Amino acid sequence: MSSFRIASSALFLLLVFVLQETLIAQINLPIAGFSLYLFALIGLISLEDRSGALILGFLGGLILDLSPTTDSPVGQWAFTLTIAGYLLSTNKESIGDFTTRPLAFVLFVSAGVTFSLFVYLFIGLLLGENNGSLARLVSIVLGNAFWTILFSPVLLPILPRLRRLSLTSRERI
């Protein structure tokens, strides 16, 4: 992953994060909310190789950790999304190319977002955070999974195009 792609991906994630915090978080969806930021981050991670997925997971988590609305320990999101980036990139290699199978792409990204939220909650449990009742947390995560699956077919075609724009000539080969 080139330094230009790292910078452009970080800028894109920062813009999506601002959009998430200013607009999307203000919408009260039934069941639970929708995280456009996690959706975009996991979508970009799923398009990268292993080293790119690790870098994007760490950068994406760092952006979430430095958010003023996050009340978790600094580094929890970075650790969670680095783990998710590694596991998703490892499993992506067994699934194959997503450009020919959009349904697999939608399900993979939705499962990745859901997995990331469960890992975040598990790490919070290990750190002694009190996040609420188990039933409420499961309903939030599953509600987010529902909205991610619902919005994925509309939003996912944008991510491969953005990734192709950021590729250098050496990476296109």
C-alpha positions as CSV (number, residue, x, y, z in Angstrom):
1,M,0.0,0.0,0.0
2,S,1.6,3.3,-1.1
3,S,1.8,6.4,1.0
4,F,-0.5,8.1,-1.4
5,R,-3.2,5.5,-0.8
6,I,-2.7,5.6,2.9
7,A,-3.2,9.4,2.9
8,S,-6.1,9.3,0.5
9,S,-7.8,6.5,2.5
10,A,-7.3,8.3,5.8
11,L,-8.7,11.5,4.3
12,F,-11.7,9.6,2.9
13,L,-12.3,7.9,6.3
14,L,-12.0,11.3,8.0
15,L,-14.7,12.7,5.7
16,V,-17.0,9.7,6.2
17,F,-16.4,10.1,10.0
18,V,-17.5,13.7,9.9
19,L,-20.5,12.8,7.9
20,Q,-21.3,10.0,10.3
21,E,-21.0,12.2,13.4
22,T,-22.9,15.2,12.0
23,L,-25.7,13.6,10.0
24,I,-26.1,9.9,10.2
25,A,-25.9,9.8,14.1
26,Q,-28.8,12.3,14.3
27,I,-31.2,9.9,12.5
28,N,-33.1,7.7,14.8
29,L,-33.6,4.4,13.0
30,P,-35.9,1.7,14.4
31,I,-34.1,-1.1,16.4
32,A,-30.6,0.6,16.3
33,G,-28.5,3.0,14.4
34,F,-26.4,2.6,11.3
35,S,-22.6,3.2,11.3
36,L,-21.7,4.5,7.9
37,Y,-18.1,4.9,9.1
38,L,-17.7,1.2,10.1
39,F,-19.4,0.2,6.8
40,A,-17.0,2.3,4.7
41,L,-14.0,1.1,6.7
42,I,-14.8,-2.6,6.6
43,G,-15.7,-2.2,2.9
44,L,-12.3,-0.7,2.2
45,I,-10.6,-3.3,4.3
46,S,-12.3,-6.1,2.4
47,L,-10.8,-4.7,-0.9
48,E,-7.2,-4.6,0.4
49,D,-4.5,-7.2,0.8
50,R,-3.3,-8.2,4.3
51,S,-0.9,-5.4,4.9
52,G,-3.3,-2.8,3.6
53,A,-6.1,-4.2,5.7
54,L,-4.0,-3.9,8.8
55,I,-3.0,-0.3,8.0
56,L,-6.6,0.7,7.3
57,G,-7.9,-1.1,10.4
58,F,-5.4,0.7,12.6
59,L,-6.0,4.1,11.0
60,G,-9.7,3.7,11.0
61,G,-9.6,2.7,14.7
62,L,-7.3,5.6,15.5
63,I,-9.8,8.0,14.0
64,L,-12.6,6.5,16.1
65,D,-10.4,6.6,19.3
66,L,-9.7,10.3,18.9
67,S,-13.4,11.1,18.5
68,P,-14.8,13.3,21.2
69,T,-18.0,11.1,21.4
70,T,-16.1,7.9,22.2
71,D,-16.0,7.1,25.9
72,S,-13.9,4.0,25.7
73,P,-10.2,3.7,26.5
74,V,-7.9,5.2,23.8
75,G,-6.7,2.4,21.6
76,Q,-9.7,0.1,22.0
77,W,-11.1,0.8,18.5
78,A,-7.6,0.7,16.9
79,F,-7.0,-2.7,18.5
80,T,-10.4,-4.0,17.5
81,L,-10.3,-2.8,13.9
82,T,-6.7,-4.0,13.5
83,I,-7.8,-7.5,14.6
84,A,-10.9,-7.3,12.3
85,G,-8.7,-6.1,9.4
86,Y,-6.3,-9.1,9.9
87,L,-9.1,-11.7,10.2
88,L,-11.2,-10.2,7.3
89,S,-8.2,-10.1,5.0
90,T,-7.2,-13.7,5.9
91,N,-10.7,-15.0,5.2
92,K,-11.2,-12.8,2.1
93,E,-8.4,-14.8,0.4
94,S,-10.5,-18.0,0.6
95,I,-13.6,-16.3,-0.7
96,G,-12.0,-14.8,-3.8
97,D,-12.8,-11.7,-5.9
98,F,-15.8,-9.6,-4.8
99,T,-16.1,-7.7,-8.1
100,T,-17.8,-10.7,-9.8
101,R,-20.1,-11.6,-6.8
102,P,-21.8,-8.5,-5.3
103,L,-24.0,-10.6,-3.0
104,A,-20.9,-12.1,-1.4
105,F,-19.4,-8.6,-1.0
106,V,-22.6,-7.3,0.8
107,L,-22.7,-10.3,3.1
108,F,-18.9,-10.2,3.8
109,V,-19.0,-6.5,4.7
110,S,-22.1,-6.8,6.8
111,A,-20.6,-9.8,8.7
112,G,-17.4,-7.8,9.1
113,V,-19.2,-4.8,10.7
114,T,-21.1,-7.1,13.0
115,F,-18.0,-9.0,14.0
116,S,-16.1,-5.8,14.7
117,L,-18.9,-4.6,17.0
118,F,-18.9,-7.9,18.9
119,V,-15.1,-7.8,19.2
120,Y,-15.3,-4.2,20.5
121,L,-17.8,-5.2,23.1
122,F,-15.8,-8.3,24.1
123,I,-12.6,-6.2,24.5
124,G,-14.6,-3.7,26.5
125,L,-15.8,-6.5,28.8
126,L,-12.2,-7.6,29.3
127,L,-11.3,-4.0,30.2
128,G,-14.1,-3.8,32.7
129,E,-16.4,-1.4,30.9
130,N,-20.0,-1.4,31.8
131,N,-21.8,-1.1,28.5
132,G,-25.3,-2.1,29.6
133,S,-27.4,-5.3,29.5
134,L,-26.5,-8.1,27.2
135,A,-30.0,-8.1,25.6
136,R,-29.7,-4.4,24.7
137,L,-26.2,-4.8,23.3
138,V,-27.1,-7.8,21.2
139,S,-30.2,-5.8,19.8
140,I,-27.9,-2.9,19.0
141,V,-25.4,-5.0,17.1
142,L,-28.1,-7.0,15.3
143,G,-30.0,-3.8,14.4
144,N,-26.8,-2.4,13.0
145,A,-26.3,-5.6,11.0
146,F,-29.9,-5.2,9.6
147,W,-29.3,-1.7,8.5
148,T,-25.9,-2.5,7.1
149,I,-27.4,-5.3,4.9
150,L,-30.2,-3.0,3.9
151,F,-28.0,-0.1,2.8
152,S,-25.1,-2.1,1.4
153,P,-26.4,-2.6,-2.1
154,V,-26.8,1.1,-2.5
155,L,-23.4,2.2,-1.0
156,L,-21.0,-0.7,-1.8
157,P,-20.5,0.0,-5.5
158,I,-18.9,3.3,-4.6
159,L,-16.0,1.8,-2.6
160,P,-14.3,-0.2,-5.4
161,R,-14.4,2.8,-7.7
162,L,-12.8,5.0,-5.0
163,R,-10.1,2.4,-4.5
164,R,-9.3,2.2,-8.2
165,L,-8.9,6.0,-8.2
166,S,-6.3,5.8,-5.5
167,L,-4.2,3.1,-7.1
168,T,-0.8,4.1,-8.4
169,S,0.3,2.8,-11.9
170,R,2.5,0.2,-10.2
171,E,-0.4,-1.1,-8.1
172,R,-2.7,-1.4,-11.1
173,I,-0.6,-4.2,-12.6
